[in-house]
Amino acid sequence: MSSTPAPRDRHRDDRPADKDLELQQALLRLGRLDLAGLPLGEVLAQVAALAKASIPGADEVSVTLLDGDHARSVAFTGALAIELDERQYDRGFGPCMDAAVSGATITIPDTAADESYADFSAVAARAGIRSSLSVGMPVPPRVVGGLNLYAAAPAAFDQGSVALARAFADYSAVALLNAALISSSTALAAQLQQAMASRATIEQAKGIIMGRLHCDPDTAFAHLVRRSQHSNIKLTRIAADVVADAGAPPTDR
């Protein structure tokens, strides 16, 4: 893992000095978590709690874990976080679902004006959540889940918050990988394999769209998300259809 950037690159310049110290202490505590001695759930709960206390703008935090084709929240800091997560799980759509599957970082600056995840954003806005940030948890070359941050203020997460959230997501991924290495169960290994396959399909679909539309990776991913939302079909299925369509004879497309 790369070294921790200087405090001025992690958060707003007007952050008080005592908050800088709190952040450094939180990262120190994060690095000292006993990944081998603590149950995975407890490690992820501590990661979520530290993320809420340390990441500028975060009011609630949750951790999503992929379980085959399903997702579940294995850690959360409050009832609102789990409610918003489960809303997405029930429908099979939402920023935390897409981040967990694809490894992308998905930000909704204002749920009151968002169109990319209209259903989720409407529910979140009614619940008092105006912005969200979801970051995929990578275990290269896999993605196994995501870290989700919710805020009552619009545009709560700046670039420093995003960078710090990615650092916390990295720690979560390391904890999960460690649990897989010491576990005698094959279930977790199967989850990782499924996550890797889903990620590979999404990346392949992004490449196809980039070639067709002559766009960058972020634009290609946004294109997939829009198709998923408009057709009410999961992102992984949309990606698989794009890949299958690209490999079909021209008369069958």
N, C-alpha and C positions, 0 to 999 in steps of 0.2 A: 504494500500500500504506500502511496506517495506521502511525503511528509506534509504535516499540517501547515497550511498557508498562514501568513502573518495575519493578526487580528483585523487589520484594516481592510483586508481582502475578503473577510468572512461575513461582515455585517456592516450596517450603516456607520458612517464616520461619526455621527453624533451619539453613538452608543456610549453610555457612561463608563468610566474607568472601572468601577466596581463590577459592572456587567462583563467587562473583558476578563476580569479575574474569575467570575463565576463560570464563564464559558471555558476558560482554560482548565478549571477544576473539573468541570463536567467531562471534558475530553480525556482528562487524566483518569477519572473514574471509569469512563468507558473502556479505556485501554487496559484497566486492571480487572475487568470482569473475568471471573473464573469460567472460561468456556468449557472446560473439561469437567469441573466439579459441580456446576449448577445445572438443573434441568433446563432444556431449551426454552420452555415457556417463561421461566423466571428470568433468563437472560434477556429475552425479547421484551418482557415487561419493563425491565430496567432500562433498556435502550429507548423504549417509547417514553418513559418518564423523563429521562435525561434530555431527549429530543424536545419535549414540550418545554422543559425549563431553559433550554439553551438556544433554540433556533428562534431568531426574531420573527414575531408575527404568529407563531403557533399557539393556538388555544386548545386544540385537542389533537392527539396523535394516535394512530393505529398501525398495526403491522399485519399485512395480508400474506397468507401462505397458500400457494397453489397445491391442490390435492387432486392430481389427475386433471379432469376437465372442470373441477370445482374449485372454489376459493373459500377461505374462512379467515376470520380475524383471530389471530393467536395472542394478540396483546393490544390493549387500548387503554387510554387514560381517562375516558369518561363515557357515559351512556350515549351522548350525541354522536361520538365517533363510530361506535358499533352500529348505531341505528342507520347512519348514512352508508356505512360499509354494506350492511345487510340489504339495504335497498338496492344497491348495485348488484349484489350476489343474486338476489331473487330475480332480477330482470336479465342478468347476464351481460349487462352493459354498464359502463361508467369509467371514469378516469383511473380509479384504483385497480379495476379489473384489467384495463388495457395496459397500464404501466407494469403490472405484475406479469402479464403474459409476454409483453414485448421488450421490457427493459428500458422503455422510454421514460423521459421526465415530462410529466404533463401538468401544466399550470392553468388554472382557471382564475383570471384576475378579478372577475366580477360575475358571480352567479346570477345576478339580476339582469345581466345583459348577454349571457353566454348562449350560443346557439349550437356549439359542437356537442355538448351533452345536455340538451335542453331539459329532458325529464329530470335527471339528477340535479341539475342546477336549480330548477324550480323548487324541488323539495328542499334542497339545502338553503336556498334563500328564505323560504318560509320558516325554516328552523333557526334562522339567524346567522347562518354561515354564508359569508359573502365572497370568500376566496378559498381555493384549495390547491394543494401541491402534492402530487403522487410521484414517487421515484422508484423505479425498478431495483430489486435487490439482485445484483449479479454475482454468480459464482461461475466465472469464465469456463467454458463458453455458454453457460446456462443462465437463465433467469428463473428464480424460484419463488418470487413473491415481490412485495412492495411495501414501502413506507409511505403512509398517508398523513398529511398535515391539513388541518382545517382551521380557518380563522374567521372571526366575526367581522373584521374590517376588510373592505375591498382592497385589492392590490397589496396584500399584506406581505408577500414574499418577493424580496428583491434578489439580485444575483448572488449576494452573499448568503442569503437564506437557502437558496437552491444548492450552492456549493456545500454548505454545511449539512443539508439534508442528505446529499449524496454520500458524505462521509459516514453519517449514521447508518445509511442503507448498506454501505460496505461492511460495517461492523455486524449488522444483522445477518448479512449473507455469510460472513465468516463463521458466525455462531451456528448457523444452519448447516454449513458444510462440516463443521466440527462434529455436530450431532450425527450427521450421516456417517462419518468415518468411524465413530465409536459405537454406532448402533448395530445390533445383530439382525435387525429386521430388514427385510427386502422392500418394505413398503415405501420408505423414504427414498431409497435408491430408484424405485420405479417412478416416484414423483419427479425426481430430478431429471430422469431420462425423458419423461413426457414434456417437462418444461423446456428441455433442450430442443426437442423436435418442434414444438410450437414456435419457439424463437427463430429457429432456422427457416421455417416456412414463412414467417412474417418478414424476415430479412430478405428472403428470395423474392417475395411479392413486392417489397419496396424497390428492389433493384429493377424489376420488370416495369413498374410504374415510372421510375426515374427515366428509364430508356424511352418509354412511350411519351411522357409529358415533358421530357428534358428539364426536370426539376431536381431540387436537392432532397436529401433523405427526409428532412422534417416535413417538407411539403408532400412527399409521397406517403408518409405515415398519416398525415392529416387527411389525405385522400381516402386511405383505407378506413380511418375512423368515421368519416362522413358516410361512406357506403355502408358500414356496419350499423350506424345509427338510423339511417334512412330506410334500410331494408329489414331492420330488427333481427339481424343475424350476427352471431358472435364474430369478433375480430379474427380469430383463428380460422374460422370457416371461410370468411371473406378472403383471407390471404391464400388459403388452400385453393379456392376457386380461381383466383387470379393466376396462380402457378399452373393449375390444370389447364386453364384456358390458353395460357401461353404455349403449352406443350401440345395442344390439339392441332390437327390439320386445319388449314384456313377455312375449309368448307364447313367444319364442325364448330367454329367459334361463334 
